[in-house]
Amino acid sequence: MTSDVPTGLAFVNPAETQDTYRTCLWAAPGSGKSVAAASAPAPILVLSADRPSAYKYARKHHAGKEIREVRYVNSNTLSEVYKYLAAADCDIRTVVIDPVSNIIDRLRDEAPIAGDGPDHQWVNRKFLGFVVELRKFDVNVVLVAHEKLNDGKHGDNKLYPSMGGATLINKLLAEMDFVAHIEQHVPEDGDPTWVGQVQPRGNLVCKDGTDALDARVEANLTWWFDTATAALAVETPDELPFDEKSGGPK
């Protein structure tokens, strides 16, 4: 039965398939986070606030993959990345931000003064707003972070991705489909491998918002995304529960 009531609501088609994902990879320095991030679908745009040589090993490990690396300078860099992605001929499939904590620190240097220090709310709005705005583009987003032990006076003694204060961390994690702790394994003979812990373990804060992966999986983001898309696919019903033209119920 078609509704005669006009509506400005944007109804969601339950048969639509998600094919881009938001991921946070975190671990101690030198654990292979950048190598894991570069396993995402290419072309990859890396917004790097790390040392200049940070992606040399990742490029070697993923030889032949197109990785375009740009340096983070200041908050204007976020605007420039947005404009680059908005270009009609942009073919980027994944945006990597590495590491988040360095960008947060530099934003604090730019922030207006509030009381005795930088305006942390300004910093949070600037960075979170950028991450949220990336929803407008058909790209995967990968946040790369070091680890942070929450052992303060009101801490829970859990390890979190280091991405600013507790408020910003929680808001960024809510944006993510996957939050994975990256671990490197070096066999006695053979090449190193990287594994992502995507289910909470011990004091590790992890997440699989798609419920598509095992607790520990090879750190291959392209495979993660393909697996999640297949797991979340909805069979198209013979008759949709709403009218696609008007957006109202049938």
C-alpha positions as CSV (number, residue, x, y, z in Angstrom):
1,M,0.0,0.0,0.0
2,T,1.6,3.3,-1.1
3,S,1.5,6.1,1.3
4,D,0.0,9.4,0.1
5,V,1.8,11.4,2.8
6,P,4.7,13.4,1.3
7,T,8.0,13.0,3.1
8,G,11.5,14.4,3.0
9,L,12.9,11.3,4.7
10,A,15.7,9.4,3.0
11,F,14.7,5.8,3.3
12,V,17.5,3.2,3.3
13,N,17.4,0.3,0.8
14,P,18.0,-2.8,2.9
15,A,19.5,-4.5,-0.3
16,E,22.3,-2.0,-0.6
17,T,25.7,-3.6,-0.1
18,Q,28.4,-1.9,1.9
19,D,31.8,-2.0,0.1
20,T,33.9,0.6,1.9
21,Y,35.1,0.3,5.5
22,R,36.6,2.3,8.3
23,T,39.5,0.6,10.2
24,C,41.7,1.5,13.1
25,L,45.1,-0.4,13.3
26,W,47.1,0.1,16.4
27,A,50.1,-1.3,18.2
28,A,53.5,-0.4,19.6
29,P,56.0,1.2,17.3
30,G,57.6,-1.2,14.9
31,S,54.8,-3.8,14.9
32,G,54.0,-3.5,11.3
33,K,51.0,-1.1,11.3
34,S,52.0,0.6,8.1
35,V,52.6,-2.7,6.3
36,A,49.1,-3.8,7.4
37,A,47.6,-0.4,6.3
38,A,49.2,-0.8,2.9
39,S,47.3,-4.1,2.4
40,A,44.1,-2.1,1.8
41,P,42.7,-1.6,-1.7
42,A,44.7,0.6,-4.0
43,P,45.3,3.3,-5.1
44,I,46.1,4.4,-1.5
45,L,46.5,8.0,-0.3
46,V,48.7,8.1,2.8
47,L,48.4,11.2,4.9
48,S,51.7,10.8,6.8
49,A,52.8,12.6,9.9
50,D,55.5,10.0,10.6
51,R,59.2,10.1,9.7
52,P,60.0,10.4,6.0
53,S,61.1,6.8,5.6
54,A,58.1,5.3,7.4
55,Y,56.6,3.7,4.3
56,K,59.7,2.4,2.7
57,Y,59.2,-1.1,4.1
58,A,55.5,-1.1,3.4
59,R,56.2,-0.2,-0.2
60,K,58.8,-3.0,-0.5
61,H,56.4,-5.5,1.1
62,H,53.6,-4.5,-1.2
63,A,55.7,-4.0,-4.3
64,G,53.7,-2.8,-7.3
65,K,50.9,-1.3,-5.3
66,E,50.2,2.4,-5.9
67,I,50.8,4.3,-2.7
68,R,50.6,8.1,-2.9
69,E,52.1,9.6,0.2
70,V,51.6,13.2,1.2
71,R,53.1,15.0,4.2
72,Y,51.0,16.5,7.0
73,V,52.0,20.1,7.4
74,N,49.2,21.7,9.3
75,S,45.4,21.8,9.4
76,N,45.3,23.2,5.9
77,T,46.6,19.8,4.8
78,L,43.3,18.2,5.9
79,S,41.5,20.7,3.6
80,E,43.8,19.9,0.7
81,V,43.2,16.2,1.1
82,Y,39.5,16.8,1.1
83,K,39.7,18.8,-2.2
84,Y,41.9,16.1,-3.7
85,L,39.3,13.4,-3.0
86,A,36.5,15.6,-4.2
87,A,38.0,16.0,-7.7
88,A,36.0,14.4,-10.4
89,D,38.9,12.3,-11.7
90,C,40.1,11.1,-8.2
91,D,40.6,7.3,-8.2
92,I,41.7,6.8,-4.6
93,R,40.2,3.8,-3.0
94,T,41.7,4.0,0.5
95,V,42.8,6.9,2.7
96,V,45.4,6.1,5.4
97,I,46.1,8.5,8.3
98,D,49.4,7.6,10.0
99,P,49.8,8.1,12.9
100,V,46.8,9.9,14.3
101,S,48.5,11.0,17.5
102,N,51.1,13.1,15.6
103,I,48.4,14.9,13.8
104,I,46.5,15.5,17.0
105,D,49.7,16.9,18.6
106,R,50.2,19.3,15.7
107,L,46.6,20.4,15.8
108,R,47.1,21.3,19.5
109,D,50.0,23.5,18.4
110,E,47.6,25.5,16.2
111,A,44.6,25.5,18.5
112,P,43.4,28.7,20.1
113,I,44.2,29.1,23.8
114,A,41.4,28.1,26.2
115,G,42.3,28.7,29.9
116,D,45.9,27.5,30.6
117,G,46.4,25.5,27.4
118,P,45.1,24.7,23.9
119,D,41.4,24.4,23.2
120,H,41.0,20.6,23.1
121,Q,37.5,20.8,21.9
122,W,38.7,22.7,18.8
123,V,41.2,19.9,18.2
124,N,38.6,17.2,18.5
125,R,36.2,19.0,16.2
126,K,38.9,19.6,13.6
127,F,40.1,16.0,13.4
128,L,36.8,14.2,14.0
129,G,35.1,16.5,11.5
130,F,37.6,15.6,8.9
131,V,37.1,11.8,9.5
132,V,33.3,12.2,9.4
133,E,33.5,14.3,6.2
134,L,35.3,11.4,4.5
135,R,32.0,9.6,4.5
136,K,31.1,11.6,1.5
137,F,33.6,9.8,-0.7
138,D,33.6,6.2,-1.9
139,V,36.8,5.4,0.0
140,N,38.0,3.1,2.8
141,V,39.5,4.9,5.7
142,V,42.4,3.5,7.8
143,L,43.5,5.2,11.0
144,V,47.0,4.1,12.2
145,A,47.7,4.6,15.9
146,H,50.3,3.7,18.6
147,E,49.0,2.1,21.8
148,K,48.1,3.9,25.0
149,L,47.6,2.4,28.4
150,N,44.6,4.0,30.2
151,D,46.1,3.8,33.7
152,G,45.3,7.2,35.1
153,K,43.3,7.9,38.3
154,H,40.0,7.0,36.6
155,G,41.5,4.6,34.1
156,D,40.4,1.0,33.3
157,N,44.0,-0.3,32.7
158,K,43.1,-1.2,29.1
159,L,45.2,-0.6,26.1
160,Y,43.6,1.8,23.5
161,P,44.7,3.3,20.2
162,S,46.5,6.6,21.0
163,M,44.2,9.1,19.4
164,G,44.0,12.1,21.7
165,G,41.9,12.2,24.9
166,A,39.2,9.7,26.0
167,T,36.4,11.7,24.4
168,L,38.0,11.8,20.9
169,I,39.1,8.1,21.2
170,N,35.6,7.0,21.9
171,K,34.1,9.0,19.1
172,L,36.6,7.8,16.6
173,L,36.2,4.2,17.6
174,A,32.5,4.6,17.2
175,E,33.2,5.5,13.5
176,M,35.1,2.3,12.9
177,D,34.0,-1.0,11.4
178,F,37.2,-2.7,12.6
179,V,39.6,-1.9,15.4
180,A,42.5,-4.3,15.3
181,H,45.7,-4.7,17.4
182,I,48.5,-5.6,14.9
183,E,51.1,-8.2,15.9
184,Q,54.1,-9.3,14.0
185,H,55.3,-12.9,13.9
186,V,58.8,-13.7,12.8
187,P,59.4,-17.5,12.2
188,E,62.8,-19.1,12.6
189,D,63.0,-19.5,8.8
190,G,60.7,-17.6,6.5
191,D,59.3,-14.1,6.1
192,P,57.5,-12.2,8.8
193,T,53.7,-12.2,8.9
194,W,51.3,-9.8,10.5
195,V,48.1,-10.7,12.4
196,G,45.2,-8.5,13.5
197,Q,43.4,-9.1,16.8
198,V,39.9,-7.9,16.0
199,Q,38.0,-9.3,19.0
200,P,38.7,-7.9,22.5
201,R,41.4,-10.0,24.3
202,G,42.7,-9.4,27.8
203,N,43.1,-5.6,28.1
204,L,43.1,-5.0,24.4
205,V,40.3,-2.8,23.0
206,C,39.3,-4.3,19.6
207,K,36.2,-4.5,17.5
208,D,34.6,-6.2,14.5
209,G,31.5,-4.2,13.8
210,T,30.7,-6.5,10.9
211,D,30.9,-9.8,12.8
212,A,32.6,-11.2,9.6
213,L,36.1,-12.1,10.8
214,D,37.6,-14.6,13.2
215,A,39.1,-13.2,16.4
216,R,42.6,-13.3,14.9
217,V,43.2,-13.0,11.2
218,E,46.0,-12.2,8.7
219,A,46.4,-8.5,8.4
220,N,45.2,-8.3,4.8
221,L,42.7,-5.4,4.7
222,T,41.6,-6.1,1.1
223,W,40.6,-9.6,2.2
224,W,38.9,-8.2,5.4
225,F,36.8,-5.8,3.3
226,D,35.8,-8.4,0.7
227,T,34.9,-10.9,3.4
228,A,32.8,-8.4,5.3
229,T,31.0,-7.3,2.1
230,A,30.1,-11.0,1.3
231,A,29.0,-11.6,4.9
232,L,26.8,-8.5,5.0
233,A,25.2,-9.0,1.6
234,V,21.4,-9.1,1.7
235,E,19.5,-11.1,-0.9
236,T,17.4,-8.7,-2.9
237,P,13.7,-9.5,-2.1
238,D,11.2,-10.0,-4.9
239,E,9.4,-6.9,-3.7
240,L,11.1,-4.2,-1.7
241,P,9.1,-3.0,1.4
242,F,9.1,0.6,0.1
243,D,8.6,2.4,-3.1
244,E,12.0,3.3,-4.5
245,K,10.6,6.3,-6.3
246,S,8.7,8.0,-3.6
247,G,10.7,6.6,-0.6
248,G,7.4,5.8,1.1
249,P,6.1,2.3,2.1
250,K,4.2,0.3,-0.5
